[in-house]
Amino acid sequence: MNYEIIENGLLPIYENENKERLVNARELHSIMKVRRDFTNWIKDRIRKYMFIQDEDYILTFAKIGERRNVIKHEYYITIDMAKELAIVENNDIGRKIRRYFIEVEKRYRNIIESPRNIFDFMRMAIDQIEANEKEIKKVKVLSENNTKQIEKIQSKIDVTIKKDYCLASDIAEQLQLYSENGLPHSNLIGAIARQLGYKVSFKHYYEDEYIAIVPDISKDNAFWQIYYKPKAIVQIINWFNENKEDIEYIVVYQKNTKNGLKGEIKEKGFKIDEICYKIKN
């Protein structure tokens, strides 16, 4: 991650790619003239005051030395953390640094709330342009990922969905099976498919010699559509024709009512696995 100096007064203040204003803890340690060595000092302060990595500070690594086999740790800390470290040192330079941070924050807040000159406007414009560029990059990456995903799904659909594949509703229409609302009785076909041992409960891509399960593009891929292959279509139709006499059920009125007379058909359909599928009269 790159760090750009945006304020270089008493102590450099950096800004990273996320527009976070940070201070190099090693530089803070130096200007406060802390007697303890930096590594032990910063680790002790983090532990004692319970600072959180990636929230209060960012830890970076760099290889140094001729053989580059020595790793140097750098701590870039938030201004709030820097102010707290300056306070706990409890000396004149610590208090001076804290006032410096407060003044810097105040100045930047004023720039945002009420820009005073062309340079303030330019900085705000540059910040906005950079923020927009980041958003554009995010949208571009998301778009590329979506495109790849669509292409991946589309390639599967192109391979699996053929003209002689049928939906459950298509098979129901071939058998003239309609529910009470007049629509093809897809649920009944699904029940027969389960009787035949087809794996129709998948909620992800699946394909075998009988069925193909793929995302339903018409519903933004949020649902899965089952397509029956010719081999399955023949088996479903044959199973129904061979068993319809056994699975058919009829319910008649037991007495005269306003909806029908005694002995007339009240409900007609097919019963599979103790589930009654009503059929339109």
C-alpha positions in Angstrom: 0.0 0.0 0.0 1.3 3.5 -0.9 1.6 6.3 1.7 1.6 9.9 0.5 2.6 12.8 2.8 -0.2 15.3 2.9 1.0 17.3 5.9 4.7 17.9 6.8 4.7 20.2 9.8 5.9 19.1 13.2 5.4 15.5 12.2 4.6 14.0 8.7 1.0 12.9 8.3 0.4 10.3 5.6 -2.6 9.3 3.5 -3.1 5.8 2.2 -5.1 4.6 -0.8 -8.2 4.4 1.3 -7.9 8.2 2.2 -7.0 7.3 5.8 -4.8 9.8 7.6 -2.0 8.1 9.4 1.2 8.7 11.3 4.4 6.6 11.2 4.8 5.3 14.8 8.6 5.1 14.4 8.7 8.8 13.5 6.4 9.7 16.4 8.6 7.7 18.8 11.7 9.6 17.5 10.2 13.1 17.8 8.9 12.4 21.4 12.4 11.3 22.3 11.2 8.1 24.0 14.2 6.5 25.7 13.0 2.9 25.2 13.8 1.2 21.9 11.0 1.5 19.4 10.0 -2.2 19.0 9.5 -2.8 22.8 7.8 0.6 23.2 5.2 0.1 20.5 4.4 -3.5 21.4 4.0 -2.5 25.0 1.7 0.4 24.1 -0.5 -1.7 21.9 -0.8 -4.4 24.6 -1.4 -2.0 27.5 -3.9 0.2 25.8 -5.5 -2.6 23.7 -5.1 -1.1 20.3 -6.5 -3.2 17.5 -4.6 -4.0 14.3 -6.3 -2.8 11.0 -8.5 -0.6 13.1 -6.1 1.5 15.1 -2.9 0.7 13.2 -1.6 -1.0 10.1 1.4 -3.2 10.3 3.7 -3.3 7.2 6.9 -5.3 6.5 10.0 -4.5 4.5 13.2 -6.5 3.9 16.4 -4.5 4.6 20.1 -5.1 4.6 22.5 -6.1 1.9 21.2 -9.7 1.8 17.7 -8.5 2.5 17.2 -11.1 5.1 16.2 -8.7 7.9 12.6 -7.7 8.2 11.7 -4.2 9.4 8.2 -3.6 10.9 6.5 -0.3 10.4 3.4 0.7 12.3 1.1 3.3 10.6 -1.2 4.5 13.3 -4.4 6.6 13.2 -4.3 10.1 14.4 -6.6 9.2 17.3 -4.1 6.5 18.4 -1.2 8.9 17.9 -2.9 11.5 20.1 -3.4 8.9 22.8 0.3 7.9 22.7 1.3 11.5 22.9 -0.9 12.0 26.0 0.4 9.0 27.9 4.0 10.2 27.4 3.0 13.1 29.7 5.7 15.5 28.7 5.9 18.9 26.9 6.6 17.5 23.4 3.8 14.9 23.8 1.3 17.7 24.6 2.7 19.8 21.7 2.2 16.9 19.3 -1.3 16.3 20.5 -2.2 20.0 19.8 -0.6 19.7 16.4 -2.8 16.7 15.5 -5.9 18.6 16.7 -5.0 21.6 14.6 -4.5 19.4 11.5 -7.8 17.7 11.9 -9.5 21.0 12.4 -8.0 22.4 9.3 -9.0 19.4 7.1 -12.5 19.5 8.6 -12.8 23.2 7.7 -11.6 22.5 4.1 -14.4 19.9 3.7 -17.1 22.0 5.4 -16.2 25.4 3.9 -13.4 25.5 1.2 -11.8 28.9 1.3 -9.7 29.0 -1.9 -9.0 27.4 -5.2 -6.5 25.0 -3.6 -9.1 23.7 -1.2 -11.5 23.2 -4.1 -8.8 21.4 -6.1 -8.0 19.0 -3.3 -11.7 18.2 -2.8 -12.1 17.7 -6.5 -9.0 15.4 -6.7 -10.3 13.4 -3.7 -13.6 13.0 -5.4 -12.1 12.0 -8.7 -9.9 9.4 -6.9 -13.0 8.1 -5.0 -14.9 7.8 -8.2 -12.1 6.0 -9.9 -12.0 3.4 -7.1 -15.8 2.9 -7.4 -15.5 2.5 -11.1 -12.8 -0.1 -10.6 -15.0 -2.0 -8.1 -17.9 -1.9 -10.6 -15.7 -3.1 -13.4 -14.3 -6.0 -11.4 -17.9 -6.9 -10.3 -19.1 -6.7 -13.9 -16.2 -8.9 -15.1 -16.9 -11.5 -12.4 -20.6 -11.5 -13.3 -19.8 -11.8 -17.0 -17.6 -14.8 -16.3 -20.3 -16.4 -14.1 -22.9 -15.9 -16.8 -20.6 -17.3 -19.4 -20.0 -20.3 -17.2 -23.7 -20.9 -16.6 -24.5 -20.3 -20.2 -22.0 -22.8 -21.4 -23.6 -25.4 -19.3 -27.1 -24.5 -20.5 -25.9 -24.6 -24.1 -24.6 -28.1 -23.5 -27.5 -29.5 -21.6 -30.7 -27.9 -22.8 -31.8 -29.3 -26.2 -35.0 -29.2 -28.2 -36.1 -32.7 -27.1 -35.9 -31.8 -23.4 -39.1 -31.1 -21.6 -40.3 -29.3 -18.4 -42.7 -31.1 -16.1 -45.5 -28.9 -17.4 -44.8 -30.0 -21.0 -45.1 -33.7 -19.9 -48.3 -32.9 -18.0 -49.8 -31.4 -21.1 -48.9 -34.4 -23.2 -50.8 -36.6 -20.6 -53.6 -34.0 -20.4 -53.1 -33.7 -16.7 -54.3 -30.3 -15.3 -54.8 -29.1 -11.8 -58.0 -27.4 -10.5 -56.7 -24.0 -11.6 -56.4 -25.2 -15.2 -52.6 -25.3 -15.3 -50.5 -28.3 -16.3 -50.1 -30.5 -13.2 -46.2 -30.2 -12.8 -46.3 -31.4 -9.2 -47.8 -34.7 -10.3 -45.1 -35.2 -12.8 -42.5 -34.4 -10.1 -44.1 -37.1 -7.9 -43.8 -39.7 -10.6 -40.2 -38.7 -11.3 -39.4 -39.3 -7.6 -41.2 -42.7 -7.8 -38.8 -43.6 -10.7 -35.8 -42.6 -8.6 -34.8 -39.4 -10.4 -32.8 -36.9 -8.3 -35.1 -33.9 -8.7 -34.3 -32.2 -5.4 -30.9 -30.7 -6.3 -30.5 -26.9 -5.8 -27.3 -26.7 -7.8 -26.2 -27.8 -11.3 -26.8 -31.5 -11.9 -27.1 -33.7 -14.9 -27.4 -37.4 -15.6 -29.0 -39.6 -18.3 -32.6 -38.6 -17.2 -32.6 -35.0 -16.2 -30.6 -31.7 -16.3 -31.0 -29.1 -13.5 -29.8 -25.6 -14.4 -30.4 -22.1 -13.2 -33.5 -20.4 -14.4 -32.1 -17.3 -16.2 -35.7 -15.8 -16.5 -35.6 -15.5 -12.7 -32.1 -14.1 -12.4 -30.7 -17.6 -11.6 -32.4 -17.5 -8.2 -34.2 -20.7 -8.9 -33.3 -24.1 -10.5 -35.2 -25.5 -13.4 -35.5 -29.3 -14.0 -35.4 -30.5 -17.6 -36.4 -34.1 -18.5 -34.5 -35.9 -21.2 -36.2 -38.2 -23.8 -35.4 -41.3 -21.8 -37.1 -39.9 -18.7 -40.1 -38.6 -20.7 -40.8 -42.0 -22.1 -40.4 -43.7 -18.6 -42.8 -41.1 -17.0 -45.5 -41.5 -19.6 -45.2 -45.3 -19.5 -45.3 -45.4 -15.7 -48.4 -43.2 -15.7 -50.2 -45.2 -18.3 -49.4 -48.5 -16.5 -50.4 -47.2 -13.0 -53.1 -44.6 -13.5 -55.8 -47.1 -12.8 -54.2 -48.0 -9.4 -53.3 -44.5 -8.4 -56.5 -42.8 -9.4 -58.8 -41.7 -6.6 -62.4 -40.4 -6.7 -64.3 -38.7 -3.8 -68.1 -38.4 -4.1 -70.6 -36.5 -2.2 -72.0 -38.5 0.7 -75.2 -36.4 0.8 -76.9 -33.7 -1.2 -75.3 -30.3 -0.9 -75.5 -27.0 -2.7 -72.3 -27.9 -4.5 -73.4 -31.4 -5.7 -75.8 -34.2 -5.2 -75.2 -37.5 -3.3 -73.1 -39.8 -5.5 -71.7 -37.2 -7.8 -68.0 -36.7 -8.1 -66.7 -34.2 -5.5 -63.0 -34.6 -6.2 -61.0 -36.5 -8.7 -57.2 -37.0 -9.1 -54.3 -39.3 -8.4 -52.8 -40.5 -5.2 -49.0 -41.1 -5.0 -47.2 -41.8 -1.7 -50.4 -40.9 0.2 -50.4 -37.5 -1.4 -53.6 -36.6 -3.4 -53.0 -34.6 -6.5 -56.3 -33.1 -7.6 -57.2 -33.0 -11.3 -59.5 -30.5 -12.9 -62.9 -32.1 -13.7 
